[in-house]
Amino acid sequence: METRYATLSNQLTKRIGTGEYRVGDYLPSEKQLASEFGVSRPTVRRALDYVEALGLISRRRGDGTKVLAEKPFTEYRYTTRPVDDLLYGRGAERIVTGQNDMVCDDVLAARLGAAPGSRWVHVSQHRNDLDSGEMLVWGDVYIDQQFKGITDRIANYDGFICDLIEEEYGIAVSEIQQTIRPVTIPDAICAEMKLPTGSLGLEMTRRYLNYLKQPVEVSINIFPAERSAYTITLSRTQERARDR
C-alpha cells in the first residue's frame, strides 16, 4: 500500500511534469498543501523532501519552494574506492624490487602516453599484506627522468609517488587518467604471487599529468581477481537543476 507522502510526492511530480506548476513558479505553502490533500504538515515535508531529491524543486527558508525542472534529474555523481587506495587502509607494505633508467620505445611510449625516445626511471614494486605476507598487487612505476631525485625515497614512502614529486619539485598533478582492463596474469607474475597459472586479474594504468597534460608518472599495476575489488557508488546530483 502506498504511503500518504508517496502519494503526495507523485501528485506533485505529475503537476510539475504537466506544467501545472511551471519552472520558476513557487509551490503552495506547506499549510496550503496539507489542507488541499488532507494530510499533516510532516507528511507534506516528507513528500517535498522526495521531490527535492529528484531535482525538481528547491526549498529555502523564507523563500518558499521553487520549481527548478519539469523532469527528474537523471545524472549521477560517482565516487570510487579503487583497489590500490584500499591497500593503505588494510596495512600493505611497499616492496621495491628494482630500479633502472630507460628510454621509451614506440610500444612503451604508447602505453605511457609519452614521446618515443623520452627518458624514464622504471621502478619495480609490489605490495604485501602486513599480517599474512600475501602479495596483493604487482606493479611497475615509470617516473619522468627529470624527477629522478625522489627515487631513493620511494621504498620507505607509503603514499602516492606523485606527492613526493610535488614535495621535492613543486610540480603538482592536475589530472589522473585511469584505465582498467581485465588481463590474464603473465606466468612469471603468477609464480611470484603464488597464483595458479592463467589466473585472471585487473590491470590498472594511471597516468599522472601536470597542468600541461604531460605525464610525470605512470603506474601499471596488476591486481589478482581473487584478492581485489573495485567499487563505484552512483549518487543522484542536483547541480544542473540548481544552475538553471
C-alpha positions as CSV (number, residue, x, y, z in Angstrom):
1,M,0.0,0.0,0.0
2,E,1.4,3.4,-1.0
3,T,2.1,5.8,1.9
4,R,0.5,9.2,2.1
5,Y,3.7,11.1,1.5
6,A,4.5,8.8,-1.5
7,T,1.0,9.6,-3.0
8,L,1.5,13.3,-2.4
9,S,5.0,13.3,-3.9
10,N,3.7,11.5,-7.0
11,Q,0.9,14.1,-7.4
12,L,3.3,17.0,-7.1
13,T,5.7,15.4,-9.6
14,K,2.9,14.9,-12.1
15,R,1.7,18.5,-11.7
16,I,5.2,19.8,-12.3
17,G,5.6,17.4,-15.3
18,T,2.4,18.6,-16.9
19,G,3.2,22.2,-16.4
20,E,0.6,23.0,-13.8
21,Y,3.5,24.2,-11.7
22,R,5.9,25.7,-14.2
23,V,9.7,26.1,-13.9
24,G,10.3,29.3,-11.9
25,D,6.9,29.0,-10.1
26,Y,6.5,28.6,-6.4
27,L,4.5,25.7,-4.9
28,P,1.7,26.4,-2.4
29,S,2.9,26.6,1.2
30,E,3.1,23.5,3.3
31,K,-0.1,24.6,5.1
32,Q,-1.9,25.0,1.8
33,L,-0.8,21.6,0.5
34,A,-1.7,19.9,3.8
35,S,-5.2,21.4,3.6
36,E,-5.7,20.6,-0.1
37,F,-4.6,16.9,0.2
38,G,-5.9,16.3,3.6
39,V,-2.6,15.3,5.2
40,S,-0.4,16.6,8.0
41,R,2.4,19.0,7.5
42,P,5.1,16.4,8.4
43,T,3.7,14.3,5.6
44,V,3.9,17.3,3.2
45,R,7.6,17.8,4.3
46,R,8.5,14.2,3.6
47,A,6.8,14.4,0.2
48,L,8.7,17.6,-0.6
49,D,12.0,16.0,0.6
50,Y,11.5,13.3,-2.1
51,V,10.6,15.8,-4.8
52,E,13.6,17.9,-4.0
53,A,15.8,14.8,-4.1
54,L,14.6,14.3,-7.7
55,G,16.0,17.8,-8.5
56,L,12.6,19.2,-9.3
57,I,12.3,21.8,-6.6
58,S,14.5,24.0,-4.3
59,R,13.4,24.8,-0.8
60,R,14.8,27.8,1.1
61,R,13.7,29.1,4.4
62,G,11.9,32.4,3.9
63,D,11.8,32.0,0.1
64,G,9.4,29.1,-0.4
65,T,9.6,26.1,-2.7
66,K,10.6,26.9,-6.2
67,V,10.2,24.6,-9.3
68,L,13.6,24.0,-11.0
69,A,12.8,21.4,-13.6
70,E,10.0,19.6,-15.3
71,K,11.5,16.1,-15.2
72,P,13.6,14.3,-12.5
73,F,17.3,14.9,-12.8
74,T,19.0,11.7,-14.1
75,E,22.7,12.5,-14.0
76,Y,24.8,10.9,-11.2
77,R,27.9,11.8,-9.4
78,Y,30.1,8.8,-8.8
79,T,32.6,8.1,-6.1
80,T,35.1,5.3,-6.2
81,R,37.2,3.2,-3.9
82,P,40.0,2.0,-6.2
83,V,41.7,-1.2,-5.1
84,D,45.1,0.4,-4.7
85,D,43.7,3.1,-2.5
86,L,42.3,0.4,-0.2
87,L,45.7,-1.1,0.2
88,Y,46.7,1.7,2.5
89,G,43.8,1.0,4.8
90,R,44.4,-2.7,5.1
91,G,48.0,-2.5,6.1
92,A,50.0,-3.1,2.9
93,E,53.8,-2.8,2.7
94,R,55.5,-1.5,-0.4
95,I,58.5,-3.6,-1.5
96,V,60.8,-2.1,-4.2
97,T,62.5,-4.9,-6.1
98,G,64.4,-3.0,-8.8
99,Q,65.1,0.3,-10.5
100,N,66.6,1.2,-13.8
101,D,66.9,4.1,-16.3
102,M,65.3,3.5,-19.7
103,V,64.4,5.1,-23.0
104,C,60.9,4.7,-24.3
105,D,60.5,2.7,-27.5
106,D,57.3,3.1,-29.6
107,V,55.4,0.4,-27.7
108,L,56.1,1.7,-24.2
109,A,55.7,5.3,-25.3
110,A,52.1,4.5,-26.4
111,R,51.4,2.8,-23.0
112,L,52.7,5.7,-21.0
113,G,51.3,8.4,-23.3
114,A,54.8,9.8,-23.7
115,A,57.1,10.6,-26.6
116,P,59.2,7.9,-28.2
117,G,62.8,8.4,-27.1
118,S,61.8,10.1,-23.8
119,R,63.8,9.1,-20.7
120,W,62.1,7.5,-17.7
121,V,63.1,5.8,-14.4
122,H,61.4,2.4,-14.1
123,V,60.7,1.2,-10.6
124,S,59.5,-2.4,-10.0
125,Q,57.5,-2.9,-6.8
126,H,54.8,-4.9,-5.2
127,R,52.7,-4.6,-2.0
128,N,52.3,-7.3,0.6
129,D,49.7,-7.7,3.3
130,L,51.4,-6.9,6.6
131,D,49.6,-9.6,8.5
132,S,49.7,-12.6,6.1
133,G,52.6,-11.6,3.9
134,E,50.4,-12.3,0.9
135,M,51.2,-10.3,-2.2
136,L,48.3,-8.0,-3.1
137,V,49.5,-6.2,-6.2
138,W,52.3,-6.3,-8.7
139,G,53.4,-3.0,-10.1
140,D,55.6,-1.1,-12.5
141,V,56.1,2.6,-12.0
142,Y,57.6,5.0,-14.6
143,I,58.8,8.4,-13.4
144,D,59.9,11.2,-15.7
145,Q,63.7,11.3,-15.7
146,Q,63.8,14.9,-14.5
147,F,62.3,13.8,-11.2
148,K,64.8,11.0,-10.6
149,G,65.8,12.6,-7.3
150,I,62.9,11.1,-5.5
151,T,63.5,7.5,-6.3
152,D,65.7,6.8,-3.3
153,R,62.8,7.8,-1.0
154,I,60.1,5.5,-2.6
155,A,60.9,2.3,-0.7
156,N,60.3,4.0,2.6
157,Y,57.3,6.1,1.5
158,D,53.8,4.7,1.9
159,G,51.8,7.3,0.0
160,F,51.4,8.3,-3.6
161,I,54.6,8.8,-5.5
162,C,53.2,11.9,-7.2
163,D,53.1,13.5,-3.8
164,L,56.9,13.1,-3.5
165,I,57.3,14.8,-6.9
166,E,55.2,17.8,-5.7
167,E,57.1,17.9,-2.4
168,E,60.5,17.8,-4.0
169,Y,60.0,19.7,-7.2
170,G,56.8,21.7,-6.7
171,I,55.1,20.1,-9.7
172,A,51.5,19.3,-8.9
173,V,49.4,16.7,-10.6
174,S,46.3,18.3,-12.1
175,E,44.7,15.2,-13.6
176,I,44.8,11.5,-13.3
177,Q,43.8,9.3,-16.3
178,Q,42.9,5.8,-15.2
179,T,42.3,2.8,-17.4
180,I,41.2,-0.6,-16.1
181,R,41.1,-3.8,-18.2
182,P,40.8,-7.5,-17.5
183,V,44.0,-9.5,-18.2
184,T,45.4,-12.9,-17.9
185,I,48.3,-12.5,-15.5
186,P,51.6,-13.4,-17.0
187,D,53.0,-16.8,-15.8
188,A,56.1,-15.2,-14.2
189,I,54.0,-12.9,-12.1
190,C,51.6,-15.7,-11.2
191,A,54.6,-17.6,-9.9
192,E,55.8,-14.6,-7.8
193,M,52.3,-14.0,-6.4
194,K,51.7,-17.8,-5.8
195,L,48.7,-17.9,-8.1
196,P,47.7,-20.7,-10.4
197,T,49.0,-20.3,-14.0
198,G,46.5,-18.5,-16.1
199,S,44.9,-16.6,-13.3
200,L,42.8,-13.5,-14.2
201,G,43.3,-10.1,-12.8
202,L,42.7,-6.4,-13.3
203,E,45.4,-4.2,-14.9
204,M,45.1,-0.6,-13.7
205,T,47.1,2.0,-15.6
206,R,47.2,5.5,-14.1
207,R,48.8,8.5,-15.9
208,Y,49.5,11.4,-13.5
209,L,49.5,14.6,-15.6
210,N,50.8,18.1,-14.9
211,Y,48.9,21.2,-15.9
212,L,50.3,20.9,-19.4
213,K,48.7,17.4,-19.7
214,Q,52.1,15.8,-19.7
215,P,52.7,12.6,-17.7
216,V,55.1,13.0,-14.8
217,E,54.4,9.5,-13.5
218,V,52.7,6.4,-14.9
219,S,51.8,3.3,-12.8
220,I,50.8,0.0,-14.2
221,N,49.5,-2.4,-11.5
222,I,48.1,-5.9,-11.7
223,F,45.6,-7.0,-9.1
224,P,44.6,-10.7,-8.9
225,A,40.8,-11.1,-9.3
226,E,40.5,-13.3,-6.2
227,R,42.2,-10.7,-4.0
228,S,40.7,-7.4,-5.3
229,A,37.5,-5.5,-5.9
230,Y,36.7,-2.1,-7.5
231,T,33.6,-0.3,-6.2
232,I,31.8,2.6,-7.7
233,T,28.9,4.4,-6.0
234,L,26.5,6.5,-8.1
235,S,24.6,9.3,-6.3
236,R,21.9,11.4,-7.9
237,T,23.1,15.0,-8.1
238,Q,21.0,18.2,-8.4
239,E,23.8,20.5,-9.6
240,R,22.4,21.0,-13.1
241,A,18.9,21.7,-11.9
242,R,20.2,24.3,-9.4
243,D,22.1,26.0,-12.2
244,R,19.0,26.6,-14.3
